Amino acid sequence: MIAPESRLRRAPAGAASTAGIASTVTLDVPAERPEPAPPERAAAGAASTTGTYLYGFVEGGADAVLAVVGVDGRNPARIVAGDGLACVVSEYRGEDLLALSKEALVRGVLAHQRVIEGVMGERAVLPAKFGTLLADGAAVGALLAQARGELIQALAGVQGKVELEVAATWDLGQV
């Protein structure tokens, strides 16, 4: 569950933006200890965790299962609606996100981006930072209720906007 001292705050001017848009908001969510791994996985020596993985926020609607698999490679992403807002989430059961190998980390980041891009085709999205894991569905509902005003305002700021990624390469010998 989200602690009462948690709050939503605006990112400082010039701060790196997950969404690449000026109305970025930063969530101060206390670290939560996800459930420990089932005994059979823990006994096998694999660092494992479970929880509800957060991809981002969208305007509300109905709960829905999306046609894209989440970061754990097994569970589908879904929309969990509540009072005019919704979170894009999936259940996460896998290796501790802080202990992922470089290859697994890249696969996870790409899966996170695929989910965000899938939702962006239909509505505005405020993306969450990669690796944001909530304890359970109750924490999702508490987060939506707690941050409702700020999220509605931030979502209004990104309506009709797109994020562009620009990459530049050069040959240092030619520069």
Buried (B, 14 or more C-beta within 10 A) or exposed (E): BBEEEBBBEBBEEEEEBBBBBEBBBBBEBEEBEBEEBEEEBEEEEEBBBBBBBBBBBBBBEEEEEBEBBBBBEEBEBBBBBBEEBBBBBBBBBBBEBEEBEEEBBEBBBEBBBBBBEBBBEEBBBBBBEBBBBBBBEEBBBBBBEBBBEBBBEBBEBBEEEEBEEEEEEEEEEEE
